[in-house]
Amino acid sequence: MNDKNRPNIGFFTCHLDNDYAFEICKGVEYAAEEADVNLTIFPGMFLNAFYNDPVNAKYDYQYNSIFYYANKKSLDALIISIGSIGSFLSADDKKSFLESFDIPVLTIEAEIPGYPFLYTEGATGMRSCIEHLIKDHGCTDVGFVSGRLENADALERFNIYKKILAENNIPYDEKKVAYGNFSEFTEELVDKLLDDNPNMQAIVFANDTMAIGGYNAIKRRGLVIGKDILVTGYDNTITSLSLTPQLTTVDNCIMDLGYNAVYQALELIETGETSKSLLHSALIKRLSCGCNPSTDENMLREINSSIDTYDADSIIKKFKDYFMSHYYNTFYSNHLFDVLDKYFKIFTDVIYNDKNYSSDELISATEEVLNNDIIIYYFSHSKMTYLMTIFSNFMLNLKLSEDQHLKLESVFNTILSHLSFYISNEYVSEVKKNKESVWQSMRLTRDTLLTASDDERCFKLIAENLSIFSGFQSAYVYLYDEVPTLMNDGMWNIPKYVLLQTFCKDGVAKVLNGTKRIMPSYLIFNNKYTPNERRHTMVLTPLFTNEQQHGLLLCETDISRFNNVYSTSLQLGTSLKFLSLMKQEMAIQTRLEQTMNEIRDKNDQLNAISVTDELTGLYNRRGFFEAVNQLMSNRSFYGNNGLIGYIDMDNLKQVNDRFGHKEGDYALTNIANTLRKSFPKGTVIARIGGDEYAIFTPDMKDVTIKNITESMTYYQDRLNETNNKPFYVDFSYGFQELVINDHLNIESELIKADTRLYEDKKNKRKDVTKTL
């Protein structure tokens, strides 16, 4: 614990861009603030998962390195979303993963032997969902879109589907099942499912997200969801209300699972035990299954038969009992109903108190509700819009006087119109916010590029951007001197130390230098720079580009800024990659300038003496040995396989005597050209005598002697075939392979090459003149 004995709890979950993970984090963060607990969120990825998108997800495994920074010196307990991040692990691998942490662990979403757990049993809700389709809607041809069966949740939901079919004497048919991966990319799967089963009456999706693609596929066929085909989902995420029609689903108590997990973790810290292990799922009926709960005839008949017995409080309670009972036990129910009851009073005042509200009063009251944090972050504007739709249907179907109906209709028209306007504006604001986010990302990269040569300024701007534009109350950028390594068993070996390069706390940015940056890895969450004086929620995420890890971003934030973490970390990783490349480029440029200066100095020296053969432009004898000795002094060549050799023109005297010295010069010049084209870059080539040439190649890594001799022969033959000269331009050669080292004797190696040359010359033509 910290100095104020405030507990520190870590939470392992999926990436915050995942709807499920974001929802569960809401509950965890709410409870942490309520209980005055420091919270650190570790948003990783699925462990040992197989991805459908290998290009975009190829490096997602890098996110899981952050899990291994959890340690008992910084955290008092860990909540691990093992049913999510470990859904593709075997039971043994899940246990091995948990055992790698020397901290009290609470698992959620799945029970692992030997560990306290908390999860929502999904069987009740899934059973109710499928039975509702079969028993209430008379469906016998029911399809199922499953997640991968390696996932424990997917397997459980799939088995319930088969079990309910059997209980209702409906044969299981594999053709009626499609296998997705819990992502929205299910259009092709559902297309095939409907092609194979044209009379299908209903489709059960194993989560809400997969229903997105399913809706697209169904609508493209001209089918009306809720009428021509019934559709259900699972999880009751925000997605379920964003679809049209709204999706019938199973409430999996996602936020409550996170909320209760924090309190169970506190019990685990204090007593070593937990008192709660199970939450219960429930069916939520909406329009996609063909139901319209707000106009249910039996319900309305019951209420209207005794409408005179209801007063303002009891009619609202009746509505909540029918449509909002699944919120009664949620952690934020008191706050939620405090807000809603005050708002509902407007409508009961119209009926029971004959009160009139102006449009401005109605709009003001509506905006007060919509701007309440409980509505924004926990209930959501989508749920509020849906709630007001069913509330208007409920109220307008009550057996009221005509005057009361007219007043209610006027009130609902004003409010629903404003809701529509508000949501449209919110959408525009969201688009604007996304554009600003893109601009902020560009700003981060731009500032990095502009200040790459000045570390102090560059990293200070990074910290300021994290505070001002990303909106983090504090943020810490740790860089690696030694990078984490992924081991064969899938675990990560993290460095003992990281470098706290820069941070921003409460709007003040600071850059650390030298040894001040060195931070033991176990102190990254709790050190003299972190906000230990207040309760805080931190999110840890890796900074990487592809296979290269740069460091870590630890940011203090809350639910309102969670969605900034992912995009900021990606852009910061890219900026650090740019910075690394630019520093490499500057280093190379500096070395290049140094090398050029050295070459320039050497050239000045060489120009003072004659090192060039005037006829061919090659080195002369002196130039050859100077150049070879310079290369031999470069230790970077030591250990390389090299090559040294002699080349000797055949029959130069015959050419000079029969055709003149000008033709002899022609032959010598073209042999020089042949050598230039045949040897690899970096080879020293020289004419060291009248008809003699020498070469020295310090690196034969990418070439063989055979490659060279074939090239020489090719250019020689081509010259003799095309030059229309009455004589052949021939040469002989001898090469000696060698290994570059500081003991190498060039003279003795040349003697060996010379011996090989004369062996080659024995087989050459004796007469230089071409025959017709």
PyMOL commands that set and color helices and strands:
alter all, ss='L'
color gray80, all
select helices_A, chain A and resi 19-34+60-69+82-85+91-99+123-136+152-167+174-176+187-196+208-220+239-242+254-271+287-289+293-295+297-304+307-309+312-323+325-327+333-352+359-370+373-379+381-396+402-450+455-468+514-517+521-523+559-608+621-632+635-637+652-659+661-678+705-722+746-761
alter helices_A, ss='H'
color red, helices_A
select strands_A, chain A and resi 8-13+38-43+77-80+105-108+117-121+142-146+177-179+202-205+230-232+249-251+278-280+282-284+474-479+485-486+492-493+497-505+508-511+518-520+537-545+548-556+641-649+684-687+692-697+731-739
alter strands_A, ss='S'
color yellow, strands_A
deselect
rebuild
show_as cartoon
